[in-house]
Amino acid sequence: MTRVPGRGLGQIKFDGLMIGRYDRDRRIYQLGVLPAEGHKFTICYQIDGPRRVSATSLTLPEERGIWRLGIANREPDTELYYSETEPDRHNPPNDPTSREAMDFGWVLDLESDEFPGHPKPMPLIRGKLKPILHVRNGVVYNTSLTEPLKRTLDGKGEEVFGRVSNSVGVDLDVKPGEVIFLKNLLTGEDLFRIMVEPDELVRVFINNIPPVDEPHIQGLSDNTFHFRMYYDTFNVTDQNRYDFTVPSASAPEIHHDAPPSPPADGGHHHEEAKVQPPAGFQPNDDPRPSCAGGRGIPGMICGLAHMSKFSTSLS
């Protein structure tokens, strides 16, 4: 049985326009980043522990073929997390940290029965996804949900679709002394190698979202789910294309910030840690390095999509 995620010393969060596929035979999760207007691809990793606290934003290379992400010297063992309760898009759990809320089934599956208008397999246009990450280790799970969405097919027949995944995480059960790495297979370059220390939490944030200072995207209203941009990488006719909107006038506050640092007792809980500020601390100051800096713009939602049943590869 797949272990319950959220407690590992390594946590990876994916947010934005990306297309995923689970390779069950190889036990890796392929995740392709979709370049799109108004979106910026960024990677930042944050370390919180008794001996070191840091946040590092990467300068990403132009060569974006296949990147490998995982725990060094381990065989691939990636799994998707499913709870015992199938997600109900119209009745989500009240507790966002519950097993039901972390179920991978909240992620939109482009090849599922929820999209009867889509061809199967989805006709992927090769070379559009840059880079493609191969996640080799960990448990992949949902980390947040959207507001209830409305959906149309070819601009017609609006329906209330419900809530979908807004971001996805990977829980790594990495041990102290082991290394979390990201490697560009095209160049052989390590983008990072992080050796985990005792009582330390390592978090990696991989985003492809609108920057805070550039919220507006031409041709999209402020309450438009960015789903239509996925069709830039598929050969799908207009009459078989879906679109989503956030129906509420006051769309949700979308969080892309780093979660809180681990508690002083070394545990890694979902609740926010109570950290005492240093002397001279001002309310608007941040005493700790952080990868936080999400846009928090209502309605700017671009959740990851997934292909499950028919496609054989993203590359």
N, C-alpha and C positions, 0 to 999 in steps of 0.2 A: 504493500500500500504506500502511495506517495506521502511523504512526511508533510506536515502542515507548515507552510512558509511563514516568514516574518521574524524568525529568531536567529538566523545565521549571522556570523561576524562579517559577511560580505553581502551587500545589497546593491542591486543594479536597478535603475528605473529608466524605462523608455517612455517617451512622451512625444506625440506629434505624428506627422505623416510617415508611416512605415508600414510595410507589408511583411507579415510573418508566415512561416510554414514550418511545421514540425516534421523532421525526418525521423520517423520511428525506428527505422532499421539502423541508422547511424547514431541515434540518440543525440542529435544536435537540433537546436532551434535556429533556423535561418531567418534573418531579419534584414530586409532591404529598406534603405532610406530613400524616399522619393523627393528629389529636388523639386521645389515648387515656388512660384512667385510669393513673395512676402513671408517666406519661411527661412529660418536660419538653423543650420546644423551645428550643434555644439556638444562638447564633451567636457565635463568637469568631474573631478573626484575629490571627495572630502574624507579626511581621516580624523576621528575623534577618539582619544585615548588618554591614559594617565601620563604618558611620556611625550606625546606629540599631538598637536591639533593643527590641521592645515587644510587648505582648499586650493586646488590647482586646476586652472582652465587650460586645455590643450590647444596648441596651434596645430590645426589639422592639415595633413598633406594633401596635395592636389591628386596624387595617385590613389584612387579609391576603388580598388577591385574588391577582393575578399579579405575581411579582417577577422581574426580569430580571437575570441574572448572566453576566458575561463580560468581554471586553477591549474598552474604548472604541474607537469608530471602526473596528471590524472587522466584516465581514460574518459571519453565522453559518457555522461550519465544524465543528461538533461531530461526532465519530465515536465508535463503540463499538470497543473493542479486542478482537480475536480473534487468538489465536495459531494456529500450524499444527496444534496438537494439541487435539482436542476433549476437554473436561474429563471425567475419570472420577471420579465421586463416591466410589467405593470405593478408588481408588488415586491420591490427590493427590500432586503433586510434593513432594519433600523440601525444595526450596529455595523459601521463600516470596517471594523476589524474582525468580524465574524468569518467563519469558514465559508459560509454561503456567499459573503461579499467578495471573498478572494477567489472564487471559482473562475477558472479561465473561460468558462462558457459565456461570460458577459462580453467577451471580445467579438466583434462582428466578423462572421465567417462568410466571405464572399461566395463560397461554393456550397453553402448550406441551403436548406429548404426555405430559409427566411428570405432568400432572393430568388424566387422562381423565374424571374425574367433574365437572370444571368446565364450565359452559356456555361457548360461544364465539359471540360475544364475551362477556367477563365483564360482567354488567349493573351498571355503575357507578352508584351513587347520587350525583347531582350535589350539590355544595355541601359535601361531607364533608371534602374535602382543603383545608387552609388552613395556609399559602399554597400556591400552585403556582409552583414556580420554573422559569423557562425558561433553561436553560444553553445559551448561544449559541456558546461556543468551547471547544476542548480535546478531549482523548481520555479517554473514560470507561472505567474499568477496575476490576477487583476488587483490593482491598487487604488482605483477610484472610479466613480461612476458619473455620468452626465446627468443633467436634468432630463425629464421625459422629453423625447424628441417626436416630431411629426415627420412623416415620410411621404414622398410622392414618387411615382414612376412616370418618367418622361413629362414631368410637370403636371400630371393629372392624378386624380383619385387620392387626395390627401387623407392620411390615416394617422392615428396616434400609435407610434411604434413602441415607445417606452424608453427605458434607460439602457445605455450601452457602456462599455468600458471606455474610460477617458485616458487611462495610463496603465502600463503593465510593468511588473517588477520581476526580478530574478533573485531568488534567495540562495545564497552560496553558503554551504556548511563548511567554510574554509577553517582550517585549524591554525593556531599560532605557529609561525615559522613557515607556513605555506605562502605561495605567491599568486596573487591575482594579476593577470596580464591581458593586454590588448596588443595584437600583433598584426601588422600589415603584411599579408602573404605575398603581395606583388613585389614589394621591395625588401622584405625580410626584416623590416624595422619594427622594434618594439615601441608602441606609442606610450605605454607605461608598463611598469612592473612594480607591484606593491607587495612587500613582504609584511604579512599581518603579525602584529605583536599581541601579547596577552592583554585581555580586557580592552580590546580595541575594536571599533566599528569602522569599516571601510564602505563608503557609499559612492557609487558611480552614477552620474546623471547624463543620459544620452538623449538630447532633445532635437526635434526638428519642428520648431514652432515659430510663430510670429514674434519678433523682438518686441520688448516693452515699448520702445520709442517709435515703432512702426506698426501700429495695430491694424490699420486699414488696408484691405486688399482690394484692388480694383475689380469691380464686378460682383463682389460679395457683400451682402448686407451684414450688419453687426450681429445678427442672430443666426447666421448660416453656419451649419456644421460643414467642415471642409471636405466632406466625403466626396464631392464631385471631382476633386482633384485626383483621386485615385484612378479615374478613367484615362488620365494622361498616359498610363502605362499598360492599358488593356485595349484590345480591339473589340469594342462593344458598341453596337449601334445605339443611336439616341433613344429609340423607343424602348431599349432595355436598360436605360440608365436611371438610377435612383438618386434622390436628393433628400437631405434632412435639414430641418430647422428646429430651433429652440422656440417653442410656442409662447413661453412665459415672457411677459414684458420686461421683468427684471430677471435676467438670466443669472445663473449661479456664479458665485465667486470661484474662479478656477485656480487651483493651487498647483504651481509647478516649483514650489520652494523645497529646499532640503528639509527632511524631517528633523525632529529634535535630536540633540546629542544623547548618547547613552547615559543612563543613570550612574551615579557615583558608585553604586554597588557592583558595577560590572555587568548587570543584566541588560537586556535589550528589549524594553517593553514598548508597547504602542503609545502609552501615555507620555505626555511631555515631561521631560526631566526638569526638576526644580533646581536651577543653577543660580547661585548667589552672585550678583555683579560685583566687580572689583571696586575699590575705593576710587572716588572721583568719576564714577561712571555716569554719563549723561543719558537721559531716556532715549534719545535718538541715535545713540551710538550702538554698534554691535561689537561686543568684546571678543568674539570668536570669528576666525575665518570661516566662510560659508560659501557653498555653491548656490545659495538662494538668490533669487532674482527673476522669479516667474512673472509673467505679464499681468495676471490677475484681471484680464479684460473680459467683461461679461460676454458670453456667446462665442468667444473665440475658441472653439472646440475642434480639435483634430485628433481623434482617437485612432490608435493603431488598428489595422485590419488584418485578416488572417485568411489563409487558404488551407483547407484541410483534406479534402477527399480525393482530388483528381490530379492536381498539379504535381509534377515530379521534382522541380527545382526552381529556384529563383534566379540562378545564374545562367 
